[in-house]
């Protein structure tokens, strides 16, 4: 262990998204706005669900936890990336790099299980409506959320134990704006190609299998909808469509990046930006734009705030 610590690189150099100073300023403005709007939009979802009594249901409880995870996923690397856009040399300490990998896989693993839980909730609501309140009780919902975080932690711990066993004596240049396992493992001082492919692809296979399970569940739900009234079917279809859009945007980049690791495609950077910045921003918009109950609650909350400002001006 002493020899390992002596040869370990103290920091990694991040190449970022671009070398162009003009593009860096442009990205700084754009990503700063996206990050700010992501935090505000997800906070609005959390506040709306918490303050609206008729949204105190299993579906919205899980949705509020999704917003919380999206805020975390958006924050593990984006603030540093935004600040790095203003610096010439972008570096991150070895410990900081390990932390980014830990939180990335913690939040993505948690979100995978949570999306499966949300799919299960919609399946029970549509296919077993008479047993919905019994199956999706408060304890079950809390248990699903705890399970999501537990699985996420176990997943990231397994990845981290594997990576910390490797020696890193140089090189230390990472062609991205944050640390991730496929990029960092290539910098190990020993040949880890075969084992690395296996370890990293495992994440991709898990994401792919989870996506196929979710796709199957939504197909079952859509088939079941044929026996319902057109009004109810339209409402449920809108909710399920919103759910599936979120699932597709989240799983698509993950599957592409982790099923085929150790590639140096520009598209990998674009997909990394998508699921760390754009997806957490789009999730609350998708749910508010396609969910009538959430839109009504947001408007009501806005009106209450407007009336308060009128009665008690600053």
C-alpha positions in Angstrom: 0.0 0.0 0.0 2.9 2.3 0.8 4.4 1.8 -2.7 1.0 2.4 -4.2 0.6 5.7 -2.5 4.1 6.8 -3.6 3.4 6.1 -7.2 -0.2 7.4 -7.3 -0.8 10.5 -9.4 -1.9 13.4 -7.1 -4.3 14.8 -9.7 -5.9 14.3 -13.1 -6.1 16.8 -16.0 -9.5 17.3 -17.6 -9.5 18.2 -21.3 -13.1 19.5 -21.0 -15.5 20.0 -23.9 -13.5 22.3 -26.1 -10.3 24.2 -26.5 -11.9 27.2 -28.1 -12.1 30.3 -25.7 -15.2 31.6 -27.5 -17.0 28.3 -27.1 -16.0 28.0 -23.5 -17.6 31.4 -22.7 -20.7 30.3 -24.7 -20.9 27.0 -22.8 -20.3 28.8 -19.5 -23.4 31.0 -20.1 -25.6 28.2 -21.4 -24.7 25.6 -18.8 -25.0 28.1 -16.0 -28.5 28.9 -17.1 -29.4 25.2 -17.5 -28.0 24.4 -14.1 -29.9 27.2 -12.4 -33.2 26.3 -14.2 -32.7 22.6 -13.3 -32.4 23.4 -9.6 -35.3 25.8 -9.6 -37.6 23.5 -11.7 -36.9 20.5 -9.5 -37.3 22.5 -6.3 -40.6 23.7 -7.7 -41.7 20.1 -8.2 -40.7 19.2 -4.7 -42.5 22.3 -3.2 -45.6 21.7 -5.3 -46.0 18.1 -4.3 -45.3 18.8 -0.6 -47.7 21.7 -0.4 -50.6 20.2 -2.4 -52.7 17.7 -0.5 -54.2 15.9 -3.5 -50.7 15.1 -4.8 -49.9 13.1 -1.7 -50.1 9.8 -3.5 -47.5 7.1 -4.3 -46.9 8.3 -7.8 -46.1 11.8 -6.8 -44.1 10.7 -3.8 -41.8 8.7 -6.2 -41.8 11.7 -8.6 -40.6 14.0 -5.8 -37.8 11.6 -5.0 -36.9 11.5 -8.8 -36.6 15.3 -8.7 -34.3 15.1 -5.7 -32.1 12.6 -7.4 -32.0 14.8 -10.6 -30.8 17.7 -8.5 -28.0 15.5 -7.1 -27.1 14.1 -10.5 -27.0 17.6 -11.9 -24.7 18.8 -9.1 -22.0 16.1 -8.8 -19.9 17.5 -11.7 -21.8 20.4 -13.4 -20.7 23.2 -11.0 -17.0 22.3 -11.4 -17.4 21.9 -15.1 -18.9 25.4 -15.3 -16.1 26.9 -13.3 -13.5 25.0 -15.3 -14.8 26.7 -18.4 -13.2 29.9 -17.1 -9.8 28.4 -16.4 -7.0 27.5 -18.7 -5.8 24.3 -17.0 -8.5 22.1 -15.7 -7.5 19.7 -12.9 -9.1 17.6 -10.3 -7.5 15.9 -7.3 -7.3 12.1 -7.2 -9.8 12.1 -4.2 -12.1 14.5 -6.1 -12.0 12.2 -9.1 -12.9 9.2 -7.0 -15.7 11.2 -5.4 -17.2 12.0 -8.8 -17.2 8.4 -9.8 -18.8 7.4 -6.5 -21.6 10.0 -6.7 -22.2 9.4 -10.5 -22.8 5.7 -10.0 -24.7 6.2 -6.7 -27.2 8.6 -8.3 -27.5 6.7 -11.6 -27.9 3.4 -9.8 -30.5 4.9 -7.5 -32.4 6.5 -10.4 -32.5 3.2 -12.3 -34.2 1.4 -9.4 -36.5 4.4 -8.8 -37.7 4.5 -12.4 -38.4 0.8 -12.1 -40.4 1.5 -8.9 -42.4 4.2 -10.8 -43.1 1.8 -13.5 -44.3 -0.8 -11.0 -46.6 1.9 -9.4 -48.2 2.6 -12.8 -48.6 -1.1 -13.5 -50.4 -1.7 -10.2 -52.6 1.4 -10.7 -53.8 0.3 -14.1 -53.7 -3.5 -14.0 -54.7 -4.0 -10.4 -56.6 -0.9 -9.4 -58.7 -2.5 -6.7 -55.6 -3.6 -4.8 -53.6 -0.4 -5.5 -54.0 1.3 -2.1 -53.1 -2.0 -0.3 -50.1 -2.8 -2.5 -48.7 0.8 -2.8 -49.0 1.7 0.9 -46.9 4.4 2.5 -44.5 1.8 4.0 -44.1 0.2 0.6 -43.3 3.5 -1.1 -40.7 4.4 1.6 -39.3 0.9 1.2 -39.0 1.4 -2.6 -37.1 4.6 -2.1 -34.8 3.1 0.5 -34.2 0.1 -1.7 -33.3 2.5 -4.6 -30.6 4.3 -2.5 -29.3 1.0 -1.1 -28.9 -0.6 -4.6 -27.3 2.6 -5.8 -24.8 2.5 -2.9 -24.0 -1.1 -3.4 -23.5 -0.6 -7.1 -21.1 2.3 -6.7 -19.3 0.6 -3.9 -18.5 -2.4 -6.1 -17.3 -0.1 -8.8 -15.1 1.9 -6.4 -13.5 -1.1 -4.7 -12.5 -2.4 -8.1 -11.0 1.0 -9.2 -9.2 1.7 -5.9 -7.3 -1.6 -6.3 -5.6 -0.3 -9.4 -2.3 1.7 -9.5 -2.3 5.1 -11.1 1.2 6.3 -11.8 0.6 8.2 -15.1 -0.6 9.4 -17.6 -3.2 11.5 -15.9 -5.1 13.2 -18.8 -8.9 12.5 -19.0 -10.7 13.5 -22.3 -13.9 14.7 -20.6 -15.2 17.3 -18.2 -15.6 14.8 -15.3 -14.3 11.5 -14.1 -16.0 8.3 -15.0 -14.9 4.7 -14.8 -14.4 3.9 -18.5 -12.1 7.0 -18.8 -10.1 6.6 -15.6 -9.5 2.9 -15.8 -7.6 3.4 -19.0 -5.0 5.4 -17.1 -4.1 2.5 -14.8 -0.4 1.4 -15.0 -1.3 -2.2 -15.6 -3.2 -3.9 -18.5 -6.8 -4.0 -17.4 -8.4 -4.1 -20.8 -10.3 -7.5 -20.6 -11.3 -7.2 -16.9 -12.1 -3.5 -17.4 -14.3 -4.3 -20.3 -16.1 -6.9 -18.1 -16.6 -4.6 -15.1 -17.7 -1.5 -17.1 -19.9 -3.4 -19.5 -21.7 -4.9 -16.4 -23.1 -1.4 -15.8 -24.3 -1.2 -19.4 -25.9 -4.7 -19.3 -27.7 -3.7 -16.1 -29.0 -0.6 -17.7 -30.0 -2.4 -20.8 -31.8 -5.2 -18.9 -33.6 -2.6 -16.8 -34.6 -0.6 -19.8 -36.1 -3.8 -21.5 -38.0 -4.6 -18.3 -39.4 -1.1 -18.2 -40.3 -1.2 -21.9 -42.1 -4.5 -21.3 -44.1 -3.1 -18.3 -45.2 -0.1 -20.4 -46.3 -2.4 -23.2 -48.4 -4.4 -20.8 -49.9 -1.2 -19.4 -50.8 0.0 -22.9 -52.4 -3.3 -23.8 -54.4 -3.1 -20.6 -55.6 0.4 -21.5 -57.7 -1.0 -24.3 -60.3 -2.1 -21.8 -60.7 1.3 -20.2 -62.8 4.2 -21.1 -61.3 6.7 -23.6 -61.2 9.5 -21.1 -59.3 7.5 -18.5 -57.1 5.9 -21.1 -56.1 9.3 -22.4 -55.1 10.5 -19.0 -53.1 7.3 -18.2 -51.5 7.3 -21.6 -50.3 10.9 -21.0 -48.8 9.9 -17.7 -47.1 6.8 -19.1 -45.8 8.7 -22.1 -44.1 11.2 -19.7 -42.7 8.3 -17.7 -41.3 6.6 -20.8 -39.8 9.7 -22.2 -37.8 10.1 -19.0 -36.8 6.5 -19.1 -35.6 6.7 -22.7 -33.6 9.9 -22.1 -31.9 8.5 -19.0 -31.2 4.9 -20.2 -30.2 5.8 -23.8 -26.9 7.5 -23.0 -26.1 5.1 -20.2 -26.5 2.1 -22.4 -24.5 3.6 -25.2 -21.6 4.7 -23.0 -21.3 1.6 -20.8 -22.1 -1.3 -23.2 -19.3 -0.2 -25.5 -16.6 1.2 -23.2 -13.0 2.3 -24.0 -14.1 4.3 -27.1 -13.1 7.9 -27.8 -16.1 9.1 -29.7 -17.2 12.8 -29.6 -20.7 11.4 -29.1 -19.7 10.1 -25.7 -19.1 13.7 -24.5 -22.4 14.8 -26.0 -24.2 12.0 -24.3 -22.4 12.7 -21.0 -23.6 16.3 -21.2 -27.1 15.1 -22.0 -27.6 12.8 -19.0 -25.8 15.0 -16.5 -27.2 18.4 -17.6 -30.1 18.2 -20.0 -32.0 15.2 -18.6 -32.3 16.6 -15.1 -33.5 19.8 -16.7 -36.0 18.2 -19.0 -37.5 15.7 -16.4 -39.6 18.4 -14.5 -40.6 20.0 -17.7 -41.9 16.7 -19.1 -43.9 15.9 -16.0 -45.4 19.4 -15.6 -46.2 19.8 -19.3 -47.8 16.3 -19.7 -49.5 16.0 -16.2 -52.7 18.0 -15.7 -52.7 17.6 -11.9 -49.1 18.9 -11.6 -49.8 21.9 -13.9 -52.9 22.8 -12.0 -51.0 22.6 -8.7 -48.2 24.7 -10.0 -50.6 27.4 -11.2 -52.4 27.3 -7.9 -49.2 27.7 -6.0 -48.1 30.6 -8.3 -51.5 32.3 -7.7 -51.1 31.9 -4.0 -47.6 33.4 -4.1 -48.9 36.3 -6.3 -51.7 37.1 -3.9 -49.3 37.0 -1.0 -47.0 39.5 -2.7 -50.0 41.7 -3.4 -51.2 41.7 0.2 -47.7 42.0 1.7 -45.5 43.9 -0.7 -41.8 44.1 0.1 
